[in-house]
Amino acid sequence: MTPRRKERALVRPHVVTGGRAHPTRNVFDLVTLVVAVSDQLSGLSPEARRIVTLCRGGALSVVEIAGHLKLPVGVTRVLLSDLMDSGHVTTRAPSPSARLSRTEILQEVLDGLRARL
């Protein structure tokens, strides 16, 4: 008997975005914080509804939203730009302490790896 594979998503990412590969706005990097500003969910796709629901509880980064949705970051950016255009979400820049230099980021990764070994 062969082990069962994890089921793959039935809907392809390009279908989720209506075939678009680029957002209408280029304001979303991986650590941009997204906050829901509208409770109106009617007329939204299931993925867009999920984003608004996730962001109601507080600010989430673009990469966290992509992780919750199990979608590529590029697809998530397109969905977020649509939601921003419609007034459902807004963005905030991450706090200055969240912006680390490249050296600091690499040091954090190295420290984390050493802690696991």
Sequence and secondary structure as in RCSB ss.txt:
>XXXX:A:sequence
MTPRRKERALVRPHVVTGGRAHPTRNVFDLVTLVVAVSDQLSGLSPEARRIVTLCRGGALSVVEIAGHLKLPVGV
TRVLLSDLMDSGHVTTRAPSPSARLSRTEILQEVLDGLRARL
>XXXX:A:secstr
         SS HHHHTTT  S S     TT EEEE     TT  HHHHHHHHHHHTS EEHHHHHHHHT  HHH
HHHHHHHHHHTTSEEEE   GGG   HHHHHHHHHHHHHHH 
